[in-house]
Amino acid sequence: MIYSIGITGSTGSLGQVILKKFKNYKIKRFKGDIRDREEVFNWILKNKIKVIIHLAAVVPIKVVNENKKKAKDVNFVGTKNVVDAAIKNNVSWFFFSSTSHVYKSSRKPISEKFFKEPISFYGKTKLMAEEYIIKNFKKKKIKFCIGRIFSTTNKNQKKNYLVPDLKRKIKVSKKKIILKNLNHFRDFISMEDISEIVFLLWKKKYQGILNLGSGKSIFLKDIAIKISQKFKKRIYFKDNKIATYLIANIKKLKKIYKKNPNKSLEKMIF
């Protein structure tokens, strides 16, 4: 049987990397408005899509907080549309890109069973989507995988994300550079690793929830320092919030992905 692999959110930085990984397969990209239910249903039916990689979302925290209604409509209602259409067309496997933001901050590495207490409104919208996926796909016995991506970046990542915004501000500023709210610890995994993992998960038709991270802690101030050294600029920090920690426990991931996600931060951002 010939079928298509459907990908939403393919214009994003991660979407572009995943598209390259799947370049030898029959791919159908969703190019419409994920909030348009009829458009989503027609896309899946017309293209005989049986595998869905759902990446479409409003992600940057700043953008989410500026328009919470739109973020909820895209991240939750849009996902609901894709899930309902997938069920109607009896897809064989579904991947959902979720986030570490569904978890509560913890100094210890976070496992998939860790307490869910979103640290941002973005995380809340993703957790709502997760709950809808789990409830409805289990009922219909459709295989699905939820990949909780911790942090990621690359040199082509678009504005409104932490790393490209830091690079831009540090590079072009001619005044005293004061950076706020960077006293946090995050876990960065490269987009190339994520794309390889998603490809492997599809091949195995893996089912369940999986942390996608490196298992390593990176202090956000250290990212700013690396960038400032690259552009030979002096920076100053102003901490205005309590530190948060989102570091992945990747024991489950290691059983599936035999490689060690260890691409250096410098290679991700420069």
N, C-alpha and C positions, 0 to 999 in steps of 0.2 A: 504493500500500500504506500503510495506517495502522499506525503503530507508536508505541511509547512511548519516552520518554527517561528512563532510570533514574538516580536520584541517590542516592548514599549520603552519610551525614554531613551531611544537610540541616539539622540542628538547630544546627550550629555557626555562628559568626559569619560565616565565609566562605560556608558553605552557604546561609545566609539571603539573602545578597547575590546569589549565583548564581541562586537560585530566582526572585528578582525579575526578573532578566535574561531568564529563560526562561518567564516567566509566561504568554505567549501560545501556549505549546506544550503538548503532552500529556505531563505529567510524572508519574512514579511514584516516590514517595519510599520508600526502604527504611527501615522503622521497627523492624526486629528486631535480633537479635544477629548481627553480621557473622561471628562465629566459628561459628555454626550453619550447617553446610554445606547441610543439607536446606532450611532456611529461605531461604537465598540462592538456591538452584536454583529453588525454587518461585516466588519473587518474579519472577525473570527470565522463566520459562516462562509463568506465569499472565498476566503483563501484556504479553507480546509485546514485550519490550524489545530494541531493536536498537542503541541508543546508550547508553553508560554513562559517567557522570561520577562517578568514585570518589574521594570526599573523606574517607570515614570513617577515623579514625585516633585513636590516643592521641598527642597532640602536645606539650603543655607538658613541658619537660625535667624539671621537678621531679616531675611526676606519673609520667612514664616511669620515672625512677630509683627511685621509691618502689615500683613493681611492674613489674619488667622482664619477668616472664613474661607478664603481661597485655598489656603493650605489644607484645611479640613476637607473641602470639596474635592480637591485633587487627590490627596493622600488616602482619605478614607472612602468617600463616595466614588471616586474614580476607580479605586481598587475593587469596591463592591460591584461596580459595573463589569469589570473584567472577570471577576470570580463568577458572577451570575451567568455571563456569556460562556465562560469556560465549562460550567456545569451543563448548560443547555446543549453544548456541542460535544460533550463527553471527551474533554481533553485527557491525554494519558499522563501528563506530568506538568507541574506548575512550579515555577521558582519565583519567590517574592523577596526583593531586596529590602530588608528591614534595617534596623539600626541598634547600636549599643545604647542609644538614648532611651530605650524602653526600660533600662535597668536603673536601679538606685546606685548612686556613687558608692564605691567601696575601695578601701586601700588594698584589699586582697583581690587576686585575679577572679574574675566573674565567670561562673559556669552558666550553662544554658538554663539551669533550674533555679538560678538566683532570683531573689525577690524583684518583681517588676514594680518600679515606681519612677516613671519617666522624669528625667531631669530637665526636660524642655517641652514646650507645646508641640514641637516637631515629634518628639518621642511619643507624646500622647496620641497623635494622629496615626502613627505607625503601629502602636499597640492596639488601637481600635481595629485597624486593618488586619492585623495578625489574628485577633480574636474572631473576626468574621471568617477569615480563611479557614482556621482550624475547625470551627463549628460546622461550616457548610461543606467543606471537602470531606471531612470524616463521615458526615452523614451520607454522602454520595459515594464514599469509598474511592475517591480520586487521589492519586499520589501527589504530594506537594512537599516542597522544601522551603523553609524560611531561613534565609541567611542574614544573620544579624551582623552587619558590617560595622566595624569599630570606626577607625578613621582612615581616610585614604586621600591621596593627592597625586598629581603628576605635573610636569612642566606645562601641560596644555590645559590644566583645570581653569574653569572660567571664574570671573570675578564673583564676589560675595561669599567666597569660601575663605577660610582662615589663611592658608598659605599664599594663594595668589594676591590676596589683599595686603598681606604683610610685605610681600615682594614689591608690590607697586608703591606702597606708602614709603618704604625705606629707600627705594631706588630714586624716586622723584622728589622727595621732600628736601627743601633747602633750609628749613627751619629746624629748631630743636625737636627731635623726634621722641615723643612720649607715648609709650604703648601701654594700654590698660587691659586688665583682666586676663593676663596670661599665666597666672599662677595655678595652672591646671595640668593634669597628667593624662595623656591619651596613648592609645595603641594604634600605630600606623601600619597598614598593610598595603602593598603596592596594587595598583589596578591590574597589572599583568598577572599577579598571583590570584587576584579575585577572578579574573576571566578564566584562568586555567582551572580553578576550583569549580566554578559554575559549569564549565564544559565537562569536567569529571563527574560532577553530581548528576548531570543530565545523562551521561553514558550509563551510570549505575542506577538511574532512576531512584536516587536516594530520597528517602522520606524522613522528615523530621525537622527539628530546629537545630541550627548550627551556628556557632560563633565564627565569624571570619575576621581574624586578627593575627598579629604576629606573636602575641604573648609577651611583648616587651613594652616597658613604660618609657614614654618620651615626655619630658617637661616642655611645655609650650614655649617657655622663655628661651629654651635652648634652640628652638627653631628660629626664633627672631634673631638670636645671636649669630647663628650660622649665616643667615641672610645678610645681616649687617656687616659681617666680615667679608662676605662676597662683594658687597658694594662699597666697602670701606667707609661705613657710616657709624657714627656714635649714637647709641640709643639709650633711653631711660625707661624704667618701668614704674607703673603705678598700680598697685594691687587694690582692687575695690570690691572683691567678692571672696567668699570662702573657697578654698581649693577643692576641686572635685577630681575623682579618679575613675577612669573607665578603662580597665586593662583586661584583656580576654584570657580566660582559661581555655586553652585550645587542645585539651586532651582528646575530645571527640574528633576534631578536625585532623589531628595527626594520624588517626587510624585510617583516614580516607586519603588525605593528601600527604604523600610520603616526603615531599620536599619540605624544606624549612623556609617559611616566609621571612627572609632576612635581607631583602633589598635595602640598602642604606638610604637614609632620609635624603642625603645629598643627591643621590641618583634619581630619587623621586621628584625632587623639586628644581633641579638645575639641568 
